[in-house]
Amino acid sequence: MRVKNTLVKLLVGVAAFLPVAAGAQTSSINAFSPYTMYGIGEQNTPGTLSMRSMGGVGVAMRSTGVVNLLNPAAYSSIPQKSFLFSFGLEGQNYYNSQTVAGESKHTAYNTFNFHDIAFQMPVAKKLGLGFSLTPYSSVGYRTKYYHEYDPSDPVWGNVGRVQYTYQGEGDVTEVKLGLGWEVFKNFSIGVAAQYYWGDIDRNFTMTPTAITGEGTFTSSVGIDTYTISSVKGQVGVQWSPIMNRKRILTIGAAFDIGGDLNPEVTKRIYIGDIYSTSVKNDEMHLPMVLPRQLSTGVYYQTAKWALGVDYVYQNWGDSNTDFEMTGVSGSERTSYKVAYTNTSTFKAGVEYTPSRYDVRSFLKRWSYRAGFRYGYHNQTFNGDRLAQYAVTAGFGIPVKLWAISAIDVGVEYGRRGYNIAERAGLVRQQYFKIAVGFSLFAGAQENGEYWFSRPKYD
């Protein structure tokens, strides 16, 4: 088999990017939110950048130029003797604000990391293989609480102000390998194996101070480490009741099995001898689980337009009824009961390409995208649900005339907790993301290269 120039370039690119991506994934915080204190943290928006720029839709999307990370049935859309590779980077800015005792406080944090590495290739006629490496969820937070000096307290009356510091970081990464098969004309099924791994560290520090500045009190430190290694699965289906040269209408669905991640847990607590009692017992009660997820969608395409609508249901709470208490009771502070809850998310997006094959205007060959996403956070606080939404936009730039390969740019603005934060005393969160994605297609349609074919002459 002849080695293609594009393949060599691709392998060199992957070899260069993988160590950087892997190192970034384990050494930096990918999220900065107090809502990541429990469970597996904040879920990253799935999909390649062109899909995320359309609000995250794509369960029913079939395209020769986009790796579909949401539905393995779409792997069957890859043309014969071709190869599709995708890589994405994403930067985020988090802004958290809260009103405490009538005073407004806020924090900001920037993160930067890779988002996805994926490829799609044919295995046989009407049978395609897909692979992806993506960060599934992220943990990153740092909060402080001060227990003020109270001389009337029978225990704390002999100790000055006490500071509690809670912080954590880590991530869960998903590797997916699947097959998509077009069983009969315009109807495909898919199956994928998903491997999840990662480390999440959570710790707290209690630091007391003497009343008059004299005396010594030992800080107490608790460290919890969760090591995750688990295999799950996904099945999907796509059907195109309308498929002709002018338009394509596709209906799709995917189901993720989900379940308990069964992490290996290491707990260490170092407590100073303060009145021979434990100052803080930081037991975690919310299990680390993945939800059973059902996604459905509709995707409509013409030469100029693409429109998609998705609905995603995640079953977090039915089999996970445990809860955790957080916060401090008192006249000015509230104790919250944190528990899992089932969620529904609605997504909608549109893409417009003025003239894909226009030889005179470069801008008319660009693809312009916009989308919207609305749903709820997967945890409740004293029974209150946190609404969250995001608006997205972006564009795709073809690398040359009639090319499938493209450079994508996308932005996203989102908010969480705005519906109840003021009333319940919770954090109002907003974020801004900017991302760059690269799609490389090799095949007869674009550059005349035929992959995986035996040469006639040596």
MIFI-111465 format. One line per field, with one value per residue (C-alpha): residue in three letters; x, y, z; chain; residue number from 1. Coordinates in Angstrom, 1 decimal. Example, Ala and Ser with C-alpha at 12.3 -4.5 7.8 and 13.67 -1.06 7.14 Angstrom:
// MIFI-111465
type = [ALA,SER]
xx = [12.3,13.7]
yy = [-4.5,-1.1]
zz = [7.8,7.1]
mol = [A,A]
seq = [1,2]
// end
This chain:
// MIFI-111465
type = [MET,ARG,VAL,LYS,ASN,THR,LEU,VAL,LYS,LEU,LEU,VAL,GLY,VAL,ALA,ALA,PHE,LEU,PRO,VAL,ALA,ALA,GLY,ALA,GLN,THR,SER,SER,ILE,ASN,ALA,PHE,SER,PRO,TYR,THR,MET,TYR,GLY,ILE,GLY,GLU,GLN,ASN,THR,PRO,GLY,THR,LEU,SER,MET,ARG,SER,MET,GLY,GLY,VAL,GLY,VAL,ALA,MET,ARG,SER,THR,GLY,VAL,VAL,ASN,LEU,LEU,ASN,PRO,ALA,ALA,TYR,SER,SER,ILE,PRO,GLN,LYS,SER,PHE,LEU,PHE,SER,PHE,GLY,LEU,GLU,GLY,GLN,ASN,TYR,TYR,ASN,SER,GLN,THR,VAL,ALA,GLY,GLU,SER,LYS,HIS,THR,ALA,TYR,ASN,THR,PHE,ASN,PHE,HIS,ASP,ILE,ALA,PHE,GLN,MET,PRO,VAL,ALA,LYS,LYS,LEU,GLY,LEU,GLY,PHE,SER,LEU,THR,PRO,TYR,SER,SER,VAL,GLY,TYR,ARG,THR,LYS,TYR,TYR,HIS,GLU,TYR,ASP,PRO,SER,ASP,PRO,VAL,TRP,GLY,ASN,VAL,GLY,ARG,VAL,GLN,TYR,THR,TYR,GLN,GLY,GLU,GLY,ASP,VAL,THR,GLU,VAL,LYS,LEU,GLY,LEU,GLY,TRP,GLU,VAL,PHE,LYS,ASN,PHE,SER,ILE,GLY,VAL,ALA,ALA,GLN,TYR,TYR,TRP,GLY,ASP,ILE,ASP,ARG,ASN,PHE,THR,MET,THR,PRO,THR,ALA,ILE,THR,GLY,GLU,GLY,THR,PHE,THR,SER,SER,VAL,GLY,ILE,ASP,THR,TYR,THR,ILE,SER,SER,VAL,LYS,GLY,GLN,VAL,GLY,VAL,GLN,TRP,SER,PRO,ILE,MET,ASN,ARG,LYS,ARG,ILE,LEU,THR,ILE,GLY,ALA,ALA,PHE,ASP,ILE,GLY,GLY,ASP,LEU,ASN,PRO,GLU,VAL,THR,LYS,ARG,ILE,TYR,ILE,GLY,ASP,ILE,TYR,SER,THR,SER,VAL,LYS,ASN,ASP,GLU,MET,HIS,LEU,PRO,MET,VAL,LEU,PRO,ARG,GLN,LEU,SER,THR,GLY,VAL,TYR,TYR,GLN,THR,ALA,LYS,TRP,ALA,LEU,GLY,VAL,ASP,TYR,VAL,TYR,GLN,ASN,TRP,GLY,ASP,SER,ASN,THR,ASP,PHE,GLU,MET,THR,GLY,VAL,SER,GLY,SER,GLU,ARG,THR,SER,TYR,LYS,VAL,ALA,TYR,THR,ASN,THR,SER,THR,PHE,LYS,ALA,GLY,VAL,GLU,TYR,THR,PRO,SER,ARG,TYR,ASP,VAL,ARG,SER,PHE,LEU,LYS,ARG,TRP,SER,TYR,ARG,ALA,GLY,PHE,ARG,TYR,GLY,TYR,HIS,ASN,GLN,THR,PHE,ASN,GLY,ASP,ARG,LEU,ALA,GLN,TYR,ALA,VAL,THR,ALA,GLY,PHE,GLY,ILE,PRO,VAL,LYS,LEU,TRP,ALA,ILE,SER,ALA,ILE,ASP,VAL,GLY,VAL,GLU,TYR,GLY,ARG,ARG,GLY,TYR,ASN,ILE,ALA,GLU,ARG,ALA,GLY,LEU,VAL,ARG,GLN,GLN,TYR,PHE,LYS,ILE,ALA,VAL,GLY,PHE,SER,LEU,PHE,ALA,GLY,ALA,GLN,GLU,ASN,GLY,GLU,TYR,TRP,PHE,SER,ARG,PRO,LYS,TYR,ASP]
xx = [0.0,1.4,2.1,0.2,1.7,-1.4,-1.2,2.4,1.4,-1.5,0.6,3.2,0.5,-1.1,2.3,3.0,-0.4,-1.0,1.7,0.6,-3.0,-2.4,-0.2,-2.6,-5.5,-3.8,-2.0,-4.6,-8.0,-10.6,-13.4,-13.7,-17.1,-18.3,-20.9,-18.1,-17.7,-19.8,-19.9,-17.9,-18.0,-19.1,-19.9,-18.2,-20.3,-19.9,-19.3,-16.7,-16.6,-18.9,-21.6,-21.0,-21.3,-24.8,-25.9,-24.5,-27.0,-25.9,-27.6,-29.1,-26.3,-24.6,-21.7,-18.6,-16.7,-17.6,-16.8,-20.1,-19.2,-22.8,-24.1,-22.0,-24.5,-23.1,-19.8,-21.3,-21.4,-17.7,-16.9,-14.8,-11.1,-11.1,-10.1,-11.5,-9.5,-10.6,-8.7,-10.0,-8.7,-10.9,-10.3,-12.8,-13.4,-15.5,-17.1,-18.8,-20.7,-22.6,-24.3,-23.3,-24.6,-25.6,-22.1,-21.5,-18.5,-17.1,-14.2,-12.9,-10.7,-9.3,-8.7,-7.3,-7.1,-7.8,-11.4,-11.3,-9.2,-11.2,-11.1,-13.5,-12.6,-14.2,-13.8,-15.9,-18.7,-21.3,-19.3,-17.4,-15.2,-14.9,-12.6,-12.5,-10.7,-12.5,-12.6,-16.0,-16.2,-14.0,-13.6,-12.1,-13.0,-11.6,-13.8,-13.3,-15.5,-14.7,-16.2,-16.1,-15.0,-17.9,-17.0,-20.4,-19.7,-18.6,-16.0,-15.1,-15.1,-11.5,-10.4,-10.3,-11.4,-11.3,-10.8,-12.0,-10.6,-12.1,-10.5,-10.4,-9.4,-9.3,-11.1,-12.8,-11.7,-13.7,-12.2,-14.8,-14.3,-17.3,-18.7,-21.6,-23.3,-25.8,-28.0,-30.2,-30.6,-30.8,-30.9,-27.9,-27.2,-24.1,-22.5,-19.5,-17.4,-16.6,-13.7,-13.6,-10.6,-9.2,-8.3,-10.2,-8.6,-10.7,-9.3,-10.1,-8.0,-9.1,-6.9,-7.7,-6.1,-5.5,-7.8,-5.0,-2.4,-0.7,-0.9,-0.5,-3.2,-2.5,-4.3,-6.4,-6.1,-8.3,-7.4,-9.7,-8.5,-10.8,-9.2,-11.6,-11.3,-14.5,-16.0,-19.5,-21.4,-23.5,-25.9,-27.4,-29.6,-30.2,-32.8,-33.2,-36.8,-35.8,-32.5,-32.1,-29.8,-31.7,-32.4,-31.7,-33.9,-32.5,-33.9,-31.5,-31.4,-28.6,-28.6,-25.8,-25.8,-24.2,-23.9,-21.6,-18.0,-16.9,-13.8,-10.9,-11.1,-8.2,-9.0,-6.5,-7.2,-4.7,-6.2,-4.4,-5.1,-7.7,-9.7,-9.3,-12.2,-12.6,-13.1,-14.6,-15.8,-15.9,-17.5,-18.7,-22.2,-22.9,-21.6,-19.5,-21.8,-22.6,-26.3,-28.3,-28.9,-31.3,-30.7,-33.1,-32.8,-33.8,-31.4,-32.3,-29.8,-29.8,-27.0,-27.1,-28.9,-28.5,-30.9,-30.9,-33.0,-32.0,-33.6,-31.4,-32.7,-30.3,-31.4,-29.2,-31.6,-33.7,-31.0,-28.9,-31.0,-28.1,-27.5,-24.9,-25.2,-23.1,-22.8,-23.2,-26.5,-27.0,-28.9,-27.0,-25.9,-27.8,-27.2,-27.9,-29.1,-27.4,-28.9,-28.9,-31.9,-32.9,-32.4,-33.8,-31.9,-33.1,-30.7,-31.3,-28.8,-28.5,-25.7,-25.7,-23.3,-24.0,-22.3,-20.1,-18.5,-18.3,-15.0,-15.1,-16.0,-14.0,-16.4,-19.4,-17.8,-17.6,-20.2,-21.8,-23.4,-25.5,-27.3,-29.0,-29.1,-31.4,-31.7,-31.0,-28.0,-27.9,-28.0,-30.6,-29.9,-32.6,-34.8,-34.3,-33.2,-30.6,-31.5,-28.7,-28.5,-26.0,-25.9,-23.3,-21.9,-19.1,-17.9,-16.0,-13.3,-12.6,-8.8,-9.1,-11.7,-14.2,-12.5,-14.1,-11.1,-11.8,-10.7,-13.5,-13.8,-16.6,-17.7,-20.2,-21.7,-23.6,-25.2,-26.2,-28.2,-29.6,-33.2,-32.8,-29.3,-30.5,-33.3,-31.4,-28.0,-26.3,-23.6,-24.5,-22.2,-21.5,-18.8,-17.4,-15.7,-13.7,-12.5,-10.6,-11.1,-9.3,-10.9,-8.7,-10.3,-8.3,-10.1,-11.0,-13.6,-11.0,-7.5,-7.6,-6.0,-7.3,-6.7,-6.5,-6.4,-3.8,-1.7,-1.9,1.9,4.7]
yy = [0.0,3.3,5.9,9.1,12.5,13.6,10.6,11.5,15.1,13.8,11.5,14.1,16.5,14.0,13.1,16.7,17.5,14.4,15.0,18.6,17.7,14.9,17.1,20.0,17.7,16.5,19.7,22.5,23.3,23.1,24.6,27.1,26.9,26.1,23.9,21.4,20.6,17.5,14.4,14.4,18.2,20.2,18.3,19.7,20.4,17.4,17.6,19.0,22.8,23.1,21.3,23.3,26.5,25.4,25.1,21.5,19.8,16.8,13.6,13.4,15.0,13.1,14.8,13.8,16.8,16.5,13.7,13.1,12.6,12.3,9.3,6.3,5.6,8.6,6.8,5.0,8.3,8.4,7.9,5.0,5.5,8.6,9.7,12.5,14.0,16.6,18.6,21.4,23.9,25.9,28.8,29.8,32.8,32.1,35.0,34.0,36.5,36.2,38.5,37.7,39.7,42.5,42.6,41.7,39.5,38.1,36.0,35.5,32.7,31.8,28.3,26.9,23.3,20.9,19.9,17.0,14.7,12.5,10.7,8.7,6.2,3.5,-0.2,-1.7,-0.7,1.1,0.4,3.1,3.4,6.4,7.3,10.3,11.5,14.3,15.8,14.6,16.6,19.0,20.0,23.3,25.4,27.3,28.7,30.1,30.4,32.1,31.0,34.3,34.4,33.8,34.1,32.6,29.3,26.6,25.2,28.0,30.6,29.7,29.9,32.9,33.2,30.0,29.8,26.9,26.6,24.1,23.5,20.8,20.1,17.2,15.8,12.8,12.0,9.9,7.7,6.3,3.7,2.7,1.3,2.6,0.4,1.4,-1.7,-0.7,2.4,5.6,3.7,3.2,1.8,2.3,1.0,2.4,1.5,4.3,4.3,6.9,7.7,10.5,11.8,14.2,15.7,17.5,18.9,21.2,23.0,24.4,27.1,28.5,31.7,32.6,35.2,37.6,36.6,34.3,30.5,27.9,25.9,23.2,23.3,20.3,19.1,16.6,15.2,13.0,11.5,9.7,7.6,6.7,3.8,2.5,1.2,2.1,1.8,3.7,2.7,4.9,5.0,7.4,7.3,9.7,9.6,12.4,12.2,13.6,16.1,19.1,18.2,15.7,15.2,12.9,11.7,10.3,8.9,7.7,6.0,6.1,3.3,5.3,4.0,4.1,4.9,3.0,5.2,4.0,6.4,7.4,9.5,11.1,13.5,15.2,16.8,18.7,18.0,20.7,19.7,16.1,16.3,16.2,19.7,18.7,15.4,16.0,12.7,12.7,11.2,12.0,9.1,9.6,8.4,8.9,9.4,7.1,9.5,9.5,11.9,12.5,15.0,16.1,17.6,19.2,20.1,21.9,23.3,26.5,25.7,23.2,23.3,21.0,20.5,18.1,17.0,15.3,13.6,12.6,10.3,11.3,11.0,7.9,5.5,8.0,9.2,10.1,13.7,15.9,18.8,21.8,25.3,26.4,27.0,30.3,33.6,34.9,31.6,28.7,25.0,23.4,19.9,18.9,16.1,14.7,15.5,14.4,17.0,17.9,20.0,21.6,22.6,24.4,25.5,26.8,26.9,29.1,28.8,31.4,29.5,26.6,26.4,30.2,30.7,34.5,35.3,33.6,34.9,33.2,29.8,30.3,28.6,30.8,29.2,30.2,28.2,28.1,25.7,25.7,23.2,22.7,21.8,18.2,19.0,20.7,22.9,22.6,21.3,24.4,23.7,25.9,26.9,27.3,28.5,29.3,31.1,30.2,31.5,30.6,30.2,27.7,28.6,26.1,25.7,25.9,25.9,23.0,21.8,19.7,20.4,23.6,25.8,26.6,29.4,29.5,31.5,30.7,32.7,31.0,31.6,29.4,29.9,33.3,32.1,31.5,32.7,36.0,34.4,31.3,33.0,30.9,31.9,33.4,32.2,33.3,32.2,33.0,30.5,30.9,27.9,26.9,23.6,21.9,19.4,17.5,15.4,13.2,11.6,11.7,14.4,17.0,16.2,13.1,10.9,7.4,5.9,2.2,1.1,-1.3,0.2,-1.5,-1.2,-1.4]
zz = [0.0,-1.0,1.8,1.1,1.7,3.6,5.8,6.7,7.5,9.6,11.7,12.3,13.4,15.7,17.2,17.9,19.4,21.6,24.2,24.6,24.9,27.4,29.5,29.5,30.5,33.6,34.7,34.3,35.7,32.9,34.9,37.7,39.4,43.0,41.3,40.5,44.2,44.0,41.8,38.6,38.2,35.2,32.0,28.9,25.8,23.5,19.8,17.4,17.1,14.1,16.1,19.3,17.3,16.4,20.0,20.3,17.9,15.9,17.0,13.5,11.6,8.8,7.0,5.1,6.6,10.3,12.8,14.7,18.4,19.5,17.5,16.3,13.6,11.7,11.2,8.2,6.3,5.6,1.9,0.7,0.4,2.5,6.0,8.3,11.2,13.7,16.4,18.6,21.2,23.6,26.0,28.7,31.0,34.2,36.1,39.4,41.6,44.9,47.4,51.0,54.0,51.6,50.1,46.4,45.8,42.6,41.1,37.6,36.1,32.7,31.4,28.2,26.9,24.0,23.4,21.1,19.0,16.6,13.3,11.1,8.4,6.3,7.2,4.4,2.1,4.2,7.4,9.1,12.2,14.5,17.3,19.7,22.8,24.6,28.2,29.6,32.8,34.8,38.5,39.6,42.6,45.5,48.3,51.8,54.9,58.1,61.5,63.5,67.2,69.6,73.3,74.3,72.5,75.0,72.6,70.1,72.9,73.6,69.9,67.7,64.1,62.1,58.3,56.2,52.7,50.2,46.9,44.2,40.6,38.2,35.2,33.6,30.0,27.5,24.8,22.4,19.7,17.6,14.3,12.2,9.6,6.9,7.3,4.3,2.2,4.3,7.6,9.8,13.3,15.4,18.6,20.6,23.6,26.0,28.4,31.1,33.2,35.4,38.8,41.0,44.1,46.8,50.0,52.9,55.4,58.8,60.2,63.7,65.1,68.7,70.4,71.4,68.8,71.2,71.3,68.7,67.0,64.4,61.1,60.0,56.5,54.7,51.2,49.1,45.8,43.4,40.6,37.8,35.3,33.9,30.6,29.4,26.0,23.5,20.7,18.0,15.0,12.0,9.3,6.4,5.1,2.6,0.7,-2.8,-4.6,-3.2,0.4,3.2,6.3,8.9,12.2,14.9,18.4,20.7,24.1,26.7,29.2,32.0,35.5,38.6,37.8,41.0,41.6,43.8,46.7,49.0,52.0,54.3,57.2,59.4,62.5,65.2,68.9,69.4,72.4,71.3,68.8,65.1,63.7,60.3,58.9,55.2,54.1,50.4,49.9,46.2,44.2,41.0,38.3,34.6,33.7,31.5,28.6,25.7,22.9,19.9,17.0,13.6,11.0,7.7,5.0,1.6,-0.5,1.5,4.8,7.6,10.6,13.6,16.8,19.6,22.9,25.6,28.7,31.4,34.2,37.2,40.2,39.9,41.1,43.0,45.9,48.2,49.2,50.8,53.2,52.7,54.1,57.7,59.6,61.3,61.2,58.1,56.5,54.9,54.9,51.5,50.8,47.5,45.5,41.9,39.7,36.2,33.5,30.1,27.6,24.3,21.6,18.2,15.6,12.1,9.5,6.3,3.4,0.7,-2.2,-1.4,-4.9,-5.8,-7.6,-7.3,-3.7,-0.9,1.8,0.1,0.6,4.4,6.6,9.2,12.3,15.3,18.0,21.4,24.3,27.4,30.3,34.0,36.2,37.3,41.1,43.3,46.3,49.0,46.2,43.9,40.3,38.6,35.1,32.6,29.0,26.3,23.0,20.3,17.1,14.7,11.1,9.1,6.5,3.7,3.2,-0.6,-3.4,-3.2,-0.1,2.7,5.0,7.1,9.9,12.4,14.9,17.5,20.6,23.3,26.1,29.0,32.3,35.3,38.5,37.5,38.2,41.9,42.9,44.4,46.4,47.6,48.2,45.6,43.1,39.8,37.1,33.5,31.1,27.7,25.5,22.3,20.3,17.2,15.4,12.4,10.1,7.6,4.9,2.6,-0.4,-4.0,-3.5,-2.3,-3.4,-5.6,-3.0,-2.7,0.7,1.6,-2.1,-3.6,-6.4,-9.8,-10.2,-7.8]
mol = [A,A,A,A,A,A,A,A,A,A,A,A,A,A,A,A,A,A,A,A,A,A,A,A,A,A,A,A,A,A,A,A,A,A,A,A,A,A,A,A,A,A,A,A,A,A,A,A,A,A,A,A,A,A,A,A,A,A,A,A,A,A,A,A,A,A,A,A,A,A,A,A,A,A,A,A,A,A,A,A,A,A,A,A,A,A,A,A,A,A,A,A,A,A,A,A,A,A,A,A,A,A,A,A,A,A,A,A,A,A,A,A,A,A,A,A,A,A,A,A,A,A,A,A,A,A,A,A,A,A,A,A,A,A,A,A,A,A,A,A,A,A,A,A,A,A,A,A,A,A,A,A,A,A,A,A,A,A,A,A,A,A,A,A,A,A,A,A,A,A,A,A,A,A,A,A,A,A,A,A,A,A,A,A,A,A,A,A,A,A,A,A,A,A,A,A,A,A,A,A,A,A,A,A,A,A,A,A,A,A,A,A,A,A,A,A,A,A,A,A,A,A,A,A,A,A,A,A,A,A,A,A,A,A,A,A,A,A,A,A,A,A,A,A,A,A,A,A,A,A,A,A,A,A,A,A,A,A,A,A,A,A,A,A,A,A,A,A,A,A,A,A,A,A,A,A,A,A,A,A,A,A,A,A,A,A,A,A,A,A,A,A,A,A,A,A,A,A,A,A,A,A,A,A,A,A,A,A,A,A,A,A,A,A,A,A,A,A,A,A,A,A,A,A,A,A,A,A,A,A,A,A,A,A,A,A,A,A,A,A,A,A,A,A,A,A,A,A,A,A,A,A,A,A,A,A,A,A,A,A,A,A,A,A,A,A,A,A,A,A,A,A,A,A,A,A,A,A,A,A,A,A,A,A,A,A,A,A,A,A,A,A,A,A,A,A,A,A,A,A,A,A,A,A,A,A,A,A,A,A,A,A,A,A,A,A,A,A,A,A,A,A,A,A,A,A,A,A,A,A,A,A,A,A,A,A,A,A,A,A,A,A,A,A,A,A,A,A,A,A,A,A,A,A,A,A,A,A]
seq = [1,2,3,4,5,6,7,8,9,10,11,12,13,14,15,16,17,18,19,20,21,22,23,24,25,26,27,28,29,30,31,32,33,34,35,36,37,38,39,40,41,42,43,44,45,46,47,48,49,50,51,52,53,54,55,56,57,58,59,60,61,62,63,64,65,66,67,68,69,70,71,72,73,74,75,76,77,78,79,80,81,82,83,84,85,86,87,88,89,90,91,92,93,94,95,96,97,98,99,100,101,102,103,104,105,106,107,108,109,110,111,112,113,114,115,116,117,118,119,120,121,122,123,124,125,126,127,128,129,130,131,132,133,134,135,136,137,138,139,140,141,142,143,144,145,146,147,148,149,150,151,152,153,154,155,156,157,158,159,160,161,162,163,164,165,166,167,168,169,170,171,172,173,174,175,176,177,178,179,180,181,182,183,184,185,186,187,188,189,190,191,192,193,194,195,196,197,198,199,200,201,202,203,204,205,206,207,208,209,210,211,212,213,214,215,216,217,218,219,220,221,222,223,224,225,226,227,228,229,230,231,232,233,234,235,236,237,238,239,240,241,242,243,244,245,246,247,248,249,250,251,252,253,254,255,256,257,258,259,260,261,262,263,264,265,266,267,268,269,270,271,272,273,274,275,276,277,278,279,280,281,282,283,284,285,286,287,288,289,290,291,292,293,294,295,296,297,298,299,300,301,302,303,304,305,306,307,308,309,310,311,312,313,314,315,316,317,318,319,320,321,322,323,324,325,326,327,328,329,330,331,332,333,334,335,336,337,338,339,340,341,342,343,344,345,346,347,348,349,350,351,352,353,354,355,356,357,358,359,360,361,362,363,364,365,366,367,368,369,370,371,372,373,374,375,376,377,378,379,380,381,382,383,384,385,386,387,388,389,390,391,392,393,394,395,396,397,398,399,400,401,402,403,404,405,406,407,408,409,410,411,412,413,414,415,416,417,418,419,420,421,422,423,424,425,426,427,428,429,430,431,432,433,434,435,436,437,438,439,440,441,442,443,444,445,446,447,448,449,450,451,452,453,454,455,456,457,458]
// end
